Amino acid sequence: MPVFRPLPVDHEQAEYMRQIVRQCRELLKQPPPDTFLGRKTQDAPPKAEDHW
């Protein structure tokens, strides 16, 4: 049975996948976004008055 040794490219790809998993785990730790469309996060800009 042949034995296959990992190549340097395999090591780079594995480290890249570990980095992506770390980023995904950090993203999942954040609270879910607030998607309620009726919530006001800031006041509406003042309306311009027409002087006609």
Secondary structure, 3 states (H helix, E strand, C coil): CCCCCCCHHHHHHHHHHHHHHHHHHHHHHCCCCCCCCCCCCCCCCCCCCCCC
